[in-house]
Amino acid sequence: MLDALPWLTRGEALSLASTVLPKLFAAIVVFLAFFMLLRVVQPALRAICRRAAFAPALIHLLVDGLVRGGVLVLGLVMAASQLGIEIAAALAALGVLGIAVGFAAQETIANMTAGFLIFLDRPFKVGDWVTTQERYGEVRDITLRITRIRTLDNTYVVIPNKQIIGELLINHSMSGETRVIIPIGIACKVALDRAGIEIPFPHLQLFVDDVKNRVWDGLRGSR
């Protein structure tokens, strides 16, 4: 390893190695400690979220997304501090970058926030039949950014989650099975009438009969 640094003398290389290697070892140990902490925390958080009846997609988002990312980033920051890297400047740069990205991706962030609310409130789930954005169909997929709906004519509609949260949504499957009303126009009605086939709409028939003579006959008989 020391021969790979020809521009340094042997004494300088030894001094550099004695300075860098302990810091590198400490950085690796710190990162591995955070990684092992993550391996312990994730199953416990999943169990807590399941007891709280969180949706599976929300559990995946929180545990495998936010928590995992946060712990690993914190581990990298702490490991970098062991190497003598100036963390404050790096965090400031990341903050400025985050603000710039936030302004550039406002729509995406709004859709992701709406997706988080969908996972949290659960107004619908995959397999439900809903009406939203003047579209009626079956929910086939829910992501953090969009929701995919398959309509009755087997067309897939991709709707941003922000639009779903901000508009009226009707869930036809919330209480179980649902009834679909489909208007049908009939052109061959005369033939149906001749065949004795009636349109099955609710109707009331009132038959009026002349009962006056029978009433008088009944009165005379009672005398």
PyMOL commands that set and color helices and strands:
alter all, ss='L'
color gray80, all
select helices_A, chain A and resi 2-4+10-51+56-82+87-104+106-121+161-166+189-194+212-222
alter helices_A, ss='H'
color red, helices_A
select strands_A, chain A and resi 129-132+135-142+146-151+156-160+169-171
alter strands_A, ss='S'
color yellow, strands_A
deselect
rebuild
show_as cartoon
